[in-house]
């Protein structure tokens, strides 16, 4: 018996074509979600999402069809469970997602990307099981939600990290005016470091949470109007 005959004994060419189609559709769905993440320079981009979705679809196909010759009519009985292998994907992807989440002081990054990878694995499982419509629908929903919620953010998602470093010869007035400005513009201080120099000047290094639509010129423009300010360095996330 040739190798080709052995392959066809288990599954027909039509069935193999169906399996390959599921893998390709899963890769396409993963690429759609990954493209949106890569456009925002996130930790996990197109390649990561494609691999996760493709692998999830592969494991789902193996889980459903890979052991048919062993379990036969016992599929679904108390001694066999074809969903057991696929269920381990959720655990494995959870560890992968945890590696993308970073904590810096009071700020946490990577939660959305980690959740997207978890959702991508679910999409791969759906497509691997042959539920094309459901997998494609969820792909569109996840991608559209990420785009819309990034443009129209609410709550904590509407804030961005910024780092301010400013040297002044009048720290008392500077801090008073800065506190007033931050309160008026809903700017939060995550961390602050104060350095005093021998010449009497004081340098403030602050980690801030500001509105995403606030520009660098707005902050530096205000600081430039304060008397005693000598140096200004300002950087925004992303």
C-alpha positions, 0 to 999 in steps of 0.5 A, a space after each residue: 500500500 502506497 503512502 497516498 493510499 494510506 492517507 486516503 484510507 483515513 480521510 478523503 481528498 475533500 476532507 483534507 481540503 476542508 482541513 486546509 481551508 480551515 487552517 487558511 481561514 484561521 490564519 486570515 482571521 488572526 491576521 485581521 486582528 493582528 493587523 490592528 494591533 501592529 498598527 499601534 505598535 503593540 507587543 503582539 502583532 500580525 505574526 503572533 495572532 496568525 500563529 495563535 489562531 492557526 495553532 488553535 484551529 489545528 489543535 481543534 481539528 486534531 481534537 475532533 478528527 485525529 483520534 477517530 480511528 482509535 475511539 470509533 463509536 465511543 466518541 462522547 462517552 464517559 471514557 473518551 472526550 474529544 474536546 479535552 485536547 482543545 480545552 488545554 488551548 485556553 490554559 496555554 494561551 492564558 500563560 501566553 497572554 500573561 507574558 504580554 501584560 506589563 505593570 509600571 507603577 500604577 499603570 498596566 499595559 498589554 491587557 487589551 492585546 492579551 485579551 485579543 490573543 485569548 479571543 483569537 485562540 477562541 476564533 481558531 477553535 471555532 474555525 477548526 471545528 468547522 464553524 466558519 460563520 461564527 469565527 468570521 463574525 467574532 473576528 469582525 466584532 473584535 477588530 471593529 471594537 478595538 478600532 472604535 474603542 481606540 478612537 472613542 475611549 472612555 474611563 481609564 482607556 481615555 488616558 495616556 502616560 506622559 513623562 515630564 522633567 522640568 528644572 526651575 529656580 522657583 520651586 514653590 511657585 512652580 509646584 503651586 501653578 502646576 498643581 492648579 493646571 493639573 487639577 483644571 485639566 484632570 491630569 494625574 500624577 503617578 510618580 514624582 521625583 525631586 532633585 535639588 542642585 547646588 545652584 539652588 535650582 530644583 528638577 521635577 521628574 513626573 510620570 503623568 496620566 493625561 487625556 489622549 487628545 492633549 498635545 505636547 505643545 499644550 503642556 510645554 506652552 503652559 510651562 514656558 509661561 512660568 517664571 524661573 523655568 529653565 529646562 523642559 523635557 516632555 514625552 508622551 506614550 505612543 
